Amino acid sequence: MIISSVSVKGGSGKTTICLNLASYFVLEGYKVIIIDADINGNITRFLDSRPDEAPAIPHAVLNSESDFKNNFDDITKGYDIVLIDGRPAIDSLAFYLLMISNVAIIPIKPSPLDMWTNDDIFMKIYHKANDKNTDLRSFFLMNCVKPATNLLYECKALLYDYKANTNITTLDAEITDRVIYAESIMQGLGVLEMKAAKYAT
């Protein structure tokens, strides 16, 4: 299965979601590889800081559409789950990632700026890709959420409206605005690994 974490807006939480999914799937016994398509290279930095006793997570860096076309199949052969950390850009690669994915997770913060960027820019790419990759399953995931706020309810209501015109579902699960997400990354661990007794500090 190929799961892409994608958004055209920087700081939406693509990388945080990608690395936490990877650490979860590895703990569950799946063979997982992360493809770092973000020129910031934060997946690589995260894995470089990963403790030796933590389960290994293989990764590769592919920074262009041609990289993917030439190397992706060989690199990902034999893995149960391929996680792709997309980059915040409007280019052919953003479209290509949606074309090759089985699942697209679209992180979005409950703020007008994130909603506007998603509506005006990302959806143009998404519709074009979804017309060709009709099996693509797509999900909005609210990130940096402050629960029980009017802004959250208003943004979620807008996202639910997308369902009428697209196949994008807004997940009931949300990522709250908690410091543990940043703390775990500094230690090269996913949040669930941080909470595990053998990694607790």
N, C-alpha and C positions, 0 to 999 in steps of 0.2 A: 504494500500500500504506500502511496506517495501522498504525503501531507505537507502542504505549503502554508507557511505563515506569511501573509502578504498584506501590504498596505502601501499607499504612495506617500504617506505622511510619516516623517521621522518622529521617533519617540512614542509611537503608538503601542509598543510592547511586543513587536514581532519576535525579537530575539529572546526575551524573557519567556514567552510562551513556548517557543521552539525548544529551548534547552530544558525547560521543566517537563515538557512532554517526553523528551528523549530520556531524561533520568527516570521518569516513571516507567516507561516501556522497558527499559533495561532492567529495572528492579523486578518487573513482571516476567522476565526471562526471554523477552523478544530480542532478536538480532537487529540492532538499530544502527543507522549511520545518519549523520547530519551533513547536509550540503550547505556550505556557507556561501551564499550568493551576494551578501552585503559587503560592499567595499570597505566598510568600517572594520570588518574582521573580528567582531566581538565574540563570535562563537569560538574562534581559534584561541582568543585570549582566555576565555572561560575554561576551555579544556586544558590549556597550558597550566592553569592554576588548580586543576582537579587533584585531590589527594590520591596518593598511590593506592590506598586501601579501597577507594570507591570503584565501582564497576567501570571498566573502560568504555568509552563511547568513541568509536571511530568517526572521522570526519574528513571532508575534502573541500577544497575551495574551487568554485567554478564561478567566474565573474562575468561571463558573457553568454549570449545565445549560442555562439559557435562552440564555446567550452562544453556546454550542455550537450549539443548535438554530437560532438566528437567523443566525449568521455563519460557521459552520465550512465549509459547502460552498462558499460564495463565496470565502473566504480561501484555501482549499487547492486550488482549481481550477487545473489545469495542472501540478501538481507530481507527480513520480514517487513520492516518499516523504514521508509526513507523520509526524513524530515528536512524540509528546505527552508532556510531563513532568507526570505526575500529582501530586497533593498528598496528604500523609499525613492523610487524614480519612475518617470513616465517614459518607458522605452520598450523596445521589442522584447527584452528579457521579462518584464512584468507580464506581458501578454503570453509569452512562451511558458512561464511557470504555471499559469492557469490552464494552459492547453495540455500539459503533461500530468497534472495532478488528479488524484482521485478525490481528495478533500482539500478545500481551501478554508483556512481559518483567518478571519479578517478582524484583527483587534481594533477596537475603537474606544476612545475615551469619551465620557459624557460631557462634551463641551461643544459650543457652536463651531469653533474652528475645525475640530475633527469631523463634525457632521457635514459641514460645508465642503471640505476637501473631499470627503468620501462621495458626496452627492454629485459634485461638479466634475470630478476628475476620474476617480477610480471606477465609477459605474460605467463610463464609456469603454474602458478597457474590458471590464468584466462582461458586459453584454456581448461584445465582439467575440470573446473567448468562449462564452457559454453557448453561443450559437453553434460552435463547432464541437466543443467538448460537452455534449449533452448529458454525459454521465457524471459530470462534476457535481459534487455535493459541497455546498458552501454555507458557512456559519459566521455570523457576527458574534464576537466575544467582547463584552464590555470589560474594560480594563481601568485600573486606578479608580475604582468606584468608591464613593462615599455613600453608604446605604441611607435609604429613607430621606433623600433630598428631592425637592421638586425638579431640579435639573435632571437628575437621573430618570425620573418618571417621564419627563417630557422627551428626553432623547430616546428612551426605550420605545415610547409610543411612535416616534418617527421611524425607528428601525423596523418595528412590526409592520408598518405600512409598506415596506419594501416587499414583503411576502406576496402582496397582491400582484406585483409586476415582475418579480424575479423568483428564483428558487432559493433565495438566501434566507435562512432561518436564524433568528436571534436566540442564542442559547440562554436557557434559564440560569445556568451557572455563570458566575461573575468573578472577576479578580478584584478583590478589595485593595484599597490603598494602604498597604502595610509594609513596614520597613524590612520584614523578613525576606521579601523578594530581592532586595538589594543586598542584604547581608549574606544570603546564600550564594549569590553570584560571586561575591568577593572571595568566598571559600571554594569556589569551583563545584558547588553542589546545587541540586534542585531543592525546592522547599521540602518535599517529602523526605529527602535524604537528611536534611538538616534536623528534621523532627525524629528521625530514627535514633534509637538509643546509642548505637555504636558510633554515630557521628556527632552526638550532642557534646557541646562544650560548656 
